[in-house]
Amino acid sequence: MELHDPHMIGGRYTWFRGPNHPGAARLDRFFFSMEWEETFNNIRQKKSPKGSNFKFESWWLKVEGFNEMVQNWWDEFVVPGCPDYKHSSKLRMLKHKLEVWSRATFGEMRRTICLKN
């Protein structure tokens, strides 16, 4: 069986070592058979833009009202579609809300703040 590796739109590589270290690779690939391409003939592979690194801080759970705030946000999100799509979309929206909230509440001292146990 012959497999096809489609051209990627938006760049040749999906991983870069960093600005001070040369090196790049294409880590994310998918292959398909020619028969599959005949059935689904409009296949495109597109490089996604680099997203921001998100880290859930465990100490956020100690902030008064945090759980209620997150629950309210989650309940406010209205996403049509199948359950998997709804869930992943709501997680993306929650990530954005948490990033905005964290910046507004704690600024750049996110990792240096000390909270009582």
Short mmCIF file of the C-alpha atoms (twelve columns), coordinates in Angstrom:
data_MODEL
# 
_entry.id   MODEL 
# 
loop_
_atom_site.group_PDB 
_atom_site.id 
_atom_site.type_symbol 
_atom_site.label_atom_id 
_atom_site.label_alt_id 
_atom_site.label_comp_id 
_atom_site.label_asym_id 
_atom_site.label_seq_id 
_atom_site.Cartn_x 
_atom_site.Cartn_y 
_atom_site.Cartn_z 
_atom_site.pdbx_PDB_model_num 
ATOM 1   C CA . MET A 1   0.000   0.000  0.000  1 
ATOM 2   C CA . GLU A 2   1.414   3.380  -0.999 1 
ATOM 3   C CA . LEU A 3   0.991   6.137  1.593  1 
ATOM 4   C CA . HIS A 4   0.819   9.831  0.815  1 
ATOM 5   C CA . ASP A 5   2.291   12.596 3.018  1 
ATOM 6   C CA . PRO A 6   0.448   15.803 2.064  1 
ATOM 7   C CA . HIS A 7   2.131   19.169 1.631  1 
ATOM 8   C CA . MET A 8   1.812   21.336 4.738  1 
ATOM 9   C CA . ILE A 9   0.385   24.836 4.313  1 
ATOM 10  C CA . GLY A 10  1.996   27.520 6.463  1 
ATOM 11  C CA . GLY A 11  5.547   26.237 6.808  1 
ATOM 12  C CA . ARG A 12  7.831   23.264 6.523  1 
ATOM 13  C CA . TYR A 13  8.410   22.569 10.232 1 
ATOM 14  C CA . THR A 14  6.251   22.144 13.336 1 
ATOM 15  C CA . TRP A 15  9.012   22.358 15.964 1 
ATOM 16  C CA . PHE A 16  11.907  24.772 16.430 1 
ATOM 17  C CA . ARG A 17  14.696  24.463 18.988 1 
ATOM 18  C CA . GLY A 18  14.745  28.189 19.728 1 
ATOM 19  C CA . PRO A 19  16.137  31.498 18.535 1 
ATOM 20  C CA . ASN A 20  19.665  30.861 19.844 1 
ATOM 21  C CA . HIS A 21  19.865  27.224 18.746 1 
ATOM 22  C CA . PRO A 22  19.544  26.223 15.108 1 
ATOM 23  C CA . GLY A 23  17.367  23.241 14.473 1 
ATOM 24  C CA . ALA A 24  13.891  22.468 13.258 1 
ATOM 25  C CA . ALA A 25  11.842  19.359 12.534 1 
ATOM 26  C CA . ARG A 26  8.448   18.316 11.326 1 
ATOM 27  C CA . LEU A 27  7.141   16.248 14.221 1 
ATOM 28  C CA . ASP A 28  3.445   16.097 13.440 1 
ATOM 29  C CA . ARG A 29  2.650   14.071 10.339 1 
ATOM 30  C CA . PHE A 30  -0.235  12.111 8.981  1 
ATOM 31  C CA . PHE A 31  -0.338  9.725  6.072  1 
ATOM 32  C CA . PHE A 32  -3.173  8.338  4.021  1 
ATOM 33  C CA . SER A 33  -3.669  5.887  1.190  1 
ATOM 34  C CA . MET A 34  -4.495  6.916  -2.351 1 
ATOM 35  C CA . GLU A 35  -7.860  5.141  -1.957 1 
ATOM 36  C CA . TRP A 36  -8.641  7.313  1.056  1 
ATOM 37  C CA . GLU A 37  -7.700  10.425 -0.917 1 
ATOM 38  C CA . GLU A 38  -10.133 9.422  -3.670 1 
ATOM 39  C CA . THR A 39  -12.947 9.307  -1.111 1 
ATOM 40  C CA . PHE A 40  -11.887 12.484 0.738  1 
ATOM 41  C CA . ASN A 41  -10.314 14.475 -2.061 1 
ATOM 42  C CA . ASN A 42  -10.100 17.896 -0.405 1 
ATOM 43  C CA . ILE A 43  -7.472  16.987 2.207  1 
ATOM 44  C CA . ARG A 44  -5.293  19.824 3.486  1 
ATOM 45  C CA . GLN A 45  -2.647  19.855 6.172  1 
ATOM 46  C CA . LYS A 46  -2.198  23.256 7.799  1 
ATOM 47  C CA . LYS A 47  0.377   24.328 10.349 1 
ATOM 48  C CA . SER A 48  -1.297  25.798 13.400 1 
ATOM 49  C CA . PRO A 49  0.021   29.041 14.822 1 
ATOM 50  C CA . LYS A 50  2.103   28.698 17.950 1 
ATOM 51  C CA . GLY A 51  -0.167  28.960 20.946 1 
ATOM 52  C CA . SER A 52  0.702   30.385 24.285 1 
ATOM 53  C CA . ASN A 53  1.892   28.001 26.947 1 
ATOM 54  C CA . PHE A 54  -0.815  27.618 29.552 1 
ATOM 55  C CA . LYS A 55  -0.108  26.335 33.020 1 
ATOM 56  C CA . PHE A 56  -2.832  25.818 35.560 1 
ATOM 57  C CA . GLU A 57  -1.445  27.021 38.870 1 
ATOM 58  C CA . SER A 58  -2.462  24.751 41.746 1 
ATOM 59  C CA . TRP A 59  -2.449  27.682 44.171 1 
ATOM 60  C CA . TRP A 60  -5.352  29.231 42.240 1 
ATOM 61  C CA . LEU A 61  -7.516  26.652 44.025 1 
ATOM 62  C CA . LYS A 62  -6.706  28.438 47.312 1 
ATOM 63  C CA . VAL A 63  -8.026  31.787 46.082 1 
ATOM 64  C CA . GLU A 64  -11.357 32.548 47.731 1 
ATOM 65  C CA . GLY A 65  -14.251 32.147 45.295 1 
ATOM 66  C CA . PHE A 66  -12.119 30.521 42.579 1 
ATOM 67  C CA . ASN A 67  -14.181 27.333 42.212 1 
ATOM 68  C CA . GLU A 68  -17.446 29.271 42.018 1 
ATOM 69  C CA . MET A 69  -15.969 31.678 39.458 1 
ATOM 70  C CA . VAL A 70  -14.823 28.810 37.228 1 
ATOM 71  C CA . GLN A 71  -18.183 27.027 37.582 1 
ATOM 72  C CA . ASN A 72  -20.037 30.220 36.608 1 
ATOM 73  C CA . TRP A 73  -17.834 30.716 33.551 1 
ATOM 74  C CA . TRP A 74  -18.304 27.094 32.501 1 
ATOM 75  C CA . ASP A 75  -22.083 27.366 32.837 1 
ATOM 76  C CA . GLU A 76  -22.128 30.625 30.808 1 
ATOM 77  C CA . PHE A 77  -20.333 29.099 27.821 1 
ATOM 78  C CA . VAL A 78  -22.867 28.080 25.164 1 
ATOM 79  C CA . VAL A 79  -21.411 25.973 22.371 1 
ATOM 80  C CA . PRO A 80  -23.490 24.137 19.769 1 
ATOM 81  C CA . GLY A 81  -22.293 20.862 18.321 1 
ATOM 82  C CA . CYS A 82  -21.416 17.334 19.329 1 
ATOM 83  C CA . PRO A 83  -20.331 16.651 22.935 1 
ATOM 84  C CA . ASP A 84  -16.599 16.351 22.131 1 
ATOM 85  C CA . TYR A 85  -16.594 19.649 20.242 1 
ATOM 86  C CA . LYS A 86  -18.566 21.393 23.016 1 
ATOM 87  C CA . HIS A 87  -16.153 20.154 25.670 1 
ATOM 88  C CA . SER A 88  -12.957 21.119 23.822 1 
ATOM 89  C CA . SER A 89  -14.407 24.533 22.917 1 
ATOM 90  C CA . LYS A 90  -15.412 25.213 26.508 1 
ATOM 91  C CA . LEU A 91  -11.917 24.238 27.692 1 
ATOM 92  C CA . ARG A 92  -10.385 26.710 25.217 1 
ATOM 93  C CA . MET A 93  -12.731 29.458 26.408 1 
ATOM 94  C CA . LEU A 94  -11.965 28.639 30.042 1 
ATOM 95  C CA . LYS A 95  -8.223  28.802 29.346 1 
ATOM 96  C CA . HIS A 96  -8.648  32.303 27.933 1 
ATOM 97  C CA . LYS A 97  -10.762 33.437 30.917 1 
ATOM 98  C CA . LEU A 98  -8.175  32.055 33.370 1 
ATOM 99  C CA . GLU A 99  -5.305  33.798 31.562 1 
ATOM 100 C CA . VAL A 100 -7.119  37.155 31.628 1 
ATOM 101 C CA . TRP A 101 -8.173  36.685 35.253 1 
ATOM 102 C CA . SER A 102 -4.670  35.692 36.376 1 
ATOM 103 C CA . ARG A 103 -3.027  38.660 34.630 1 
ATOM 104 C CA . ALA A 104 -5.591  41.106 36.023 1 
ATOM 105 C CA . THR A 105 -5.499  39.670 39.539 1 
ATOM 106 C CA . PHE A 106 -1.851  38.791 40.044 1 
ATOM 107 C CA . GLY A 107 0.059   40.446 37.212 1 
ATOM 108 C CA . GLU A 108 3.531   39.063 36.676 1 
ATOM 109 C CA . MET A 109 3.954   37.810 40.216 1 
ATOM 110 C CA . ARG A 110 2.017   34.619 39.540 1 
ATOM 111 C CA . ARG A 111 4.792   32.336 40.746 1 
ATOM 112 C CA . THR A 112 6.092   34.451 43.602 1 
ATOM 113 C CA . ILE A 113 2.821   35.059 45.416 1 
ATOM 114 C CA . CYS A 114 2.522   33.299 48.751 1 
ATOM 115 C CA . LEU A 115 -0.860  32.252 50.043 1 
ATOM 116 C CA . LYS A 116 -1.679  30.950 53.480 1 
ATOM 117 C CA . ASN A 117 -2.599  27.254 53.726 1 
# 
